[in-house]
């Protein structure tokens, strides 16, 4: 923590704990929240920006710490508080802390006690800012899009007022409550990153009873197993804008039927969803939404620069949701699980040309595995590589299919299977890497081969395969920048229909929970409608026939003096807008990028 002396024009730092975040000054007392607790012997722990912090079994932080100092920076007292203590407010002997990940308002007192006011419902309300106005404590509930009033004497809710999208700050003002909404009104944008925040003044007299947390109805589905395939970064129009039966824009198609014959066949033979959205905007919050069913305050408050870390695949314990992951929900119900690549970094692999040659010769590709969540390691296929743009998805499909043949032989398949196929992310115009079309075609063929294998097995009769993108960040869409693709393949969804019902990633998680008999584990999953309407009563057991690639999936970008300097050492390591422009210019060399067009 830094202490700035404005009069002396000096700055000194004080080491008070892990990830200090919020500060409140009350007379001679200074209160600071820290998001991490030091790791203790015998307790689970994981690294956060190079420092070991105490964690829970599922990978999330065990909680934070409230620290009291004097103005000289001497620590006087510490209290353990909930996870993600995002703001602190002092009032006399009471110090209030908003713990965004545990959905609690905690009150620390001089006797060392911490009293807690919990919020109704599952994780996701995200109390993240507070202000005192008379006998009320106003709390911004970022995940609920409202501010709530708590009675300071009883700690009970007096009601709430609606705000814009994701309020991150609330303050008492001369004419009412001043609220800052991180995402403004949430109006449709052509690119998922086009949101603009807003500041508004609310009238405290408009307080109304808070709505009860909404939980949609669970549905019994005719399948009992889910295969969940997660890919990278495409919008609906980039792939499916050429499908005239859906609501798309053919002028925005970059990887149409010629490049993605399997995606097109799956959409047409099973069901085409033309109103599906990704909840997140980029890979870090995209994978959080796709697996955790929530992007916590760590993600939402880090978009200004990701100064501490860039979480991907559970490798930042301070970011992981209190609700856990889809596999935690399955394991809790005694269901079986196997993971292929999700939450896995495939490090130190050779370049693409070498790997492609090894794959075609039937030889293993060397790489080193790094997994951020300890619990996931025991359920992960050690031979299946995760993030690495130099490893073909065809190789990943081969690794999965090798184990799948063993499943067929034993007659046993896990209830939940997660598969990560990242090659449709592409490597832009990087010399020596596959062309974007080759990358996407490789990804398309891998998806087709996996679905075909499952559909020709004894497991097909009670299996549903879900295919989606983690986020839509590298493209433009005619309806909204968050609109993306989702495929649902099972004997009961082979209907050939178009559905314009609104679904998103938490709808998929809700459906998987219903399939596995698991309970929703965040309020966003609980509030989402399952996709039960896509399932017919009768099964059509015909297998899916994978389509061969119609172009060379090993085609490489040529040497190029003025190639963009793109970094693919990690997810989103490169500039995302530059990546968008590179892909656009390669697909449409004679057309201006849409954001540059004059209105």
N, C-alpha and C positions, 0 to 999 in steps of 0.2 A: 504494500500500500504506500502511496506517495503522500507526503505532507508538504504542502506548499505554503511558505511564508510570504505573503504578498508584500508586506512592508520591507522585509529584508531581501526580497527577490531571490529566495533560495528554495531548493527542493531536496528533501531527503526521503528515503524509503524505510519502511518498517516491515519486517517479516512477521505477519500475524497468522498465516495459515494458507490453505490451498484455495486458489481461485477466489480472492476477495471480490465482492461484487457491489453491494449496496452500502451507503454510508448515511448515518443520521447524527447530527450534532445537537445535543441538548445541554446547554450551559457548559459545564466543564467536562461533561461526559461525551464520549464518541462511541457510537455503535456501528459495527461493520459485520456484514454477513459474508461467510465463506461457503462456497458451493461444495467443497469436498472435505471429507474427514481423513486424517492420516491413517494409513493401513496399520492394523495391529496384528501381532502374531496369532496365528490360528484362525483368523477370520478371512473370508474371501476378499480379494483385492484385484485391482487392474490398473494399468497405467493411464493417466490423464495428463497429456502434454509432458510426458516424461516423469511424472510424479505418481507414486502408487497411492491410490485412494481405496477406502473400504467400500465394498460392494455387497449386493445381495446375490443370491445364487443365479438369478436370471440375467445379471449383468448390469443392473442399474445401481447408481450410487446409493449407499446406505443412508445418506442424509447430509445435512450441512451443519455449520457451526455459527453461532452468534457470539461475537467478541466485543467486550467493553474495554475501552482504553481511556486514558486521560489525554489532555491536549498535547502532551509531550510524547505520546505514542507508547506509553507504558501499559501493558495489558493487565487489567484488573480482574476480569472474570470471563468465563466461557460457558456457553450453554449449547448442548446438542439440539438441533432443530431439524425440521423436515427437509426434504430434498428440494433443490433449486430455490433457496431463500432469496427471492428476487427484490424485495424492498423491506425496509425497516423504518418504523415510526415510533418515537419515544413520547410518552405522556406520563409525567410524574414517575411513579415507581413501576409503571408498566411499559414494556417494550414489545411492540407488535411486529411480527414477521410474517410476510406473505410467502408461503412455500408453494411455488407453482406446480411442482411435480407431485407432491403428496396431497394437493387440493385442500390445504388447511391454512387457517390463520392461527398463528401460535403466539401466546402471550408469556413472555419471560418476566419473572419477578426477582427481587433481590435475594429471596431465600433459596434461589437456585431452581425453583420449580418452573415448569413450562406447561401451561394449560393450552388446550387445543380446541379450536372450533372447526369441525369438519364440514365439508359441503356435501349435499345430497348427491347420490349417483356415483357412477363409475369415474375413473380418472379422465381428466380432460378439461375441467372448468378453468384451470390455470389462473388462480388468483395471483396477480403480478404487480399491482400498485395499490397504494392506500393514501388516504388523507383524512384528517380528523376535522369534523365540523360540529362543534358543540358536543352533544352527547352521542354523536354518531361516528362510526368509522366507515367511510366509503371505500369499497374494494372494487378494483377493476378485474372482472372475470374475463380474461382474454379469450378463452375457449368458448365462452357463452355469449359473447358480443353484448355485454351489459355491465353496468356497475351496480353493486349490491350495497345496501345500507345495513350495518350491524349495530345493534344497541350496545353501547360500551359497557353498560352496567350488567347486562345479562349474556352478551355474546350471541344473542339470537338475531336472525335475519328479520328486517322490517319490510323487505321488498326490494325491488330493483327497477332500473330504468334501462331501456334498450340503447345501444350505441351503434357505431358503425362496425366494420370488420376488424376484429382483433384489437381491442383497446389495450394500450400498453402503459398509459399514464393517466392518473386522475389527480386533480388538485382543486382545493377550495379557491374560488375566485370571487371578485367583488359582485358579480352578477349571476353567480351560479357555479356549477361544477365544470371545470375545464377538463376535457377528455381528449387525448390524442389516440387516434385509431391508426394502427400501423398500415392497414391495407385499404383504408378509405371506405368506399361504398361497394367495392367488389364488382364493378361493372365489367362486362365482357371486353377482352383485349385480344388482339390477334397473336400476341406472343405472351407466354406464361409469365414473363418477368415485367409486364407493363403496368403493374399496380402502383397507385399513388396514395400516400397516406392523407389523413385529414385531421383537423382540430375542430372541435365543436364545443359549445357551451350548453349544458343541460340544466333544466329547471328542477331543483330538488323536490319541488311540490308534485312533480309528475310521478312520484313513486307509486308503483303498483305491486301487488303480490307476485312473487317470483313463480314462474311456471315450474311444474314438477318435471324432473328429467324424463325425457321421452324414451320409451323402449318399444321397438317394433316387435311384432309377433314373430315367434319362431315357427318354422315350417318343417315338417317331415319330408325329406326328399328321397327319391327312389334310388339314390346311390349312397355308398358308405365310405368312399375313399376319394381324396382330392389330390390332384397333381397340380402344382402351382408354379408356372414358368414366368420368370421376371426378366424383362429385356431392358433396352436402354434408349430413351430420348426421342421417340417419334410421335408426331401428331396424327390425327385421323386423316386429314387431307393429304399428308405426305404419302400414305400408302393407299387409302381407300377413296380418295377424291374421285377416282375413275369409275366407281361403282354407282351407276345411275339410279339404282333402286334405293340408295341411301341419300342423305342430305350432305352432299360434298361439293367441292370445287375442283374440277379437273385441271384447272390452270395451276394449281398448287401441288400437283402430284409429282413427287420426285422418285419414288420407288414403287411404281405401279405393278400391274400384273406381270409384265415381263421379268421384273426383278423379284417379285414376291408371289409366285404362283401358288405356293402352299397357304399363305395367309389369305389370299383371295378365295381359294377353294374351301378353306375352313369357314370363312365368313359366309360363303354362299351355300354350302351344304348343311351347315348347322344354323347359326343365327348371326345376322349382321347387327351390331350395336352402333348406331350413329349418333348417340347422345351420351357417350361414356366419357368421364373426365378423370384425370389424375388429380389427386388432392394437393400434391406438392408441385414445386416449380423446377427444382434442380435435383441432382442425384442424392445429396445429403438428406434433405427432407423427403425426397421421393421414396427412398428405401425405408425411411422411418414410417411413412404413411402405409406403404405396401406391406410391411411386416408387423409394425407395432400398432397400426391403426391410429396414430397420433404423431404429430411433430411437436415436441415439448418446447417450453420457453427457451431452452438453450438454442434450438434451431431458429425459432422465430426472431430472437433478439440478436442473432449473429450475422444476419444478412448484410450488415454494413462492412464486413471484411473478414470474418472468421479468424479473428486474431489469436484465439487460444488453440483451436484445432478445427479440422474439417471432418466432422463425423461421417463415417461411411461403414456400414456393416457392423454396428455395435461397438466400434473401437474407441468410443468416448463415453465412459460410464456416467459422466455428469449429464449426458444428453438423453440416455435411454429412459423410456417411459416407465413409470411406476406400474403400468399395466402389463408389462412384459411383451412377448412376441406371440405370433400365431402358434408356434410350436409349443410354447409354454402352456397355452390354453389347451392344446391337444394332449400334451403329456399329463396335465393335471387330471384329465378324464381317463387316464390309463390307455390312451391311444398310442400307436407306434409312429415313429417319425424317422425320415432319412433326408439328409440335406446334400445337395450337389451344387457347390459353388457360392451360394449366398453367404455373405459375411466373410468371404475368403479372398485374400490377396494372393495372387500367383506371382511371386517375385523371382527375379534373377533368371528369367527364361531367355533363350536366344532370340534373334530377330525373326520376323515373320517368315522370310524366305527359307530360313533354316528349319523353322518349326513346320512349315507347310510341307517341305520335302520329307521330314521325319514322319509326319502324319500319313502322307501318301505311301510311304514305304512300310507302314504298319509298325513303326518304331515309337517308343515312348518319348514324349517331350519333357526335358528336364526343367523343373521349376521348384521353388521353395514356398511352402504354405505359411501364411500368417493369418490367424483367426482372432478377432478382438474379444469374443465372448467365450470364456472357458467352457461353459456348459454345452455350447454348440459343437465343440470339437468331437465329443463322444458320438455324435449323431451324423457326422460329416464324412462323406466318401473322401479318403485321403488322396485319391488319384485324380479327382475332378478339379481342374483349375478355376479359380474365380476371376476377379478383374485382371485382365491383361489383354491389350489389343493385339499382341503378337501371337496369340494362340487361337487358331480357327475354332469356330463353334462346332464344325464338323468333328473335330477331335473330341470336344466335350460330349457331343452326342454319342460317339463311340464308347467313351468311358461309361456313360450312363447305361447304354444298351448292353454292355458287357455284364454289369451287375443285374440288369433287368432280366437277362437270360437265366441268371442264377435264381432270381425270384420265380420265374416261370417253372424252373426245374423243381424248386422246393414247394411251389404252390402257395407261397406266402409273399405278400407285398405290403409295405408299410401303409398305414391309414392316411398319412400325410407325407407328401414328397414335395420338396422345394427344389427348383432347378434354375440356375442363373445362366442366361445366354446373352452376353453383353455385346456381341460383335456388331449389332445394328447401330451402336454408338458411332462407329466409323472412326477413321483416323484423318479425316479431311484430305488435304492434298499432300500429306507428309510423304516425301520421296521414299520409295522402298516399301511402303505400306500398301495394303490393298486399296483399290479405288473405293469410294463410298458405295457404289453399286455392287461391287464384289463382296464387300463386307456384309451388306444387307442381304444379298443373295445367299451367302454362306449361312447367315442366321436363319433365313427362311427355310432352307433345306433341312437344317438341324431340327427346327420345330416340326416340320412335316414328318421327318423320319421318326421322331419320338412319339408323336401322336399315332402314326401308323402302327408302330410296334405295340403300343398299348392297346390299340383297337383290334389287333389280331391275336390278343392274348385272352386267357381265361378270366383276366381281371376286368375286361372291358365292360362287362354287364353291370358292374356296380361302381364304376369310376367316372369322375368328371375331371376334365382338364381345363384349367384356366390359364390364359396367356395374356399378359399385359406389359406395358412399359412402366418403368419406375417413375418417369416424368416425361413431359413433352417439350423440354427446353430447347432442343435444336431444330425448331421448325415453326412454321406459320400455319394457322388454321383459319378458315373462313368464318367459323362460328364463335370460337373462343380459343385462346392459346392453351387452355388446360384440356381441351378435348383431345382424346387419344383413342387408341385401339384397345379392344378387349375381345378375346375369342373364348367361347365356352363350348367345349366339345365333349359330348357324352352320348350314349345311345338314346337318351331322353331329350336331347336338345337338337337332334337332327331333323329340323323342321323347315329349313330354307326360308325362314321369315326374316323380316326387318323389324327390329324393336327400337323405337325412339324413346322408350322410357329412360328416365335419368338414372344412371348408375355411376358409381365411382369406386375407388379402390377399397373403401370401407364397406361397400356393398358386397364386393367379392369376399372380404374377410368375414362378413356377416353370414354369407352363404356357406363358406367353408366351416364356420362354427356350427351351423345347422347340420351340415353333413356329418360332422364328427361328434355331434352331441355335446359340443363345448359351449360355454357361456361367453357372451360378448365381454371383452376385457377393457374396453374404453367406452366412453359415452358416445363417441362418434360411430363406433361399430354398432352399438345398441340402438342408435337413432336411425341407422341406415336400413333401408328396405332390402331384404334379401332378394336374390335373383330367381326366386322360386317360380315366377311366372314364365320363365324360359323353359321349364322342364315339362314335357308332355307326360301323360299317364302311361303310355305304351312305349316300349323300347324298340329302336331300329338298330339291330345289332350288326348291320353291314360295316365292315372295316373301312377306315379312311385309307385312301391310296395316295401316298406322297408323290408329289410332282418333281421331276428332275429339274435341276437348275438349267436355265436357258442361256446363261452366260458363264464366262470363266470366273469361278470364285477365287482363283489364284492370281487374277490380273492385278498388277502393281502400278502404283502411281510412278510416272517417269521422273527422272531428275529434273529439278526446276529451280532456277536461280532465285526467283522471287517467291518461292513457296512461303506460306505463312508459317511462322515459328510457333507450332502447336506442341503443347506438352501433354503427353499421355502417360506420364509416370504414375499417375493416380487419378481417380475419378474427379472430373471437373478441374483438373490442374491447369488446363488451358483456359483462355478467356472465352467465355460462352458466347458473347455476341460476335466475336471474331470467327468462332467456329460456325455459327449460323450463316454468316456472310460467305464463308469459304464454301460450305455445302451448297448454298444457293447459287453461287457463281459457277460451281462445277456442274450443277444440274441445268441451270439456265444462263449460259454464258452471255447471252445477248439481251437479258432483261434486268432492269434495276431491282435492287433489293426493295421489298415492299415498303419498309420504313423510310426509304429515301424518295418514294414517289410523292409527287405533289398532290395534295387533296383537291 
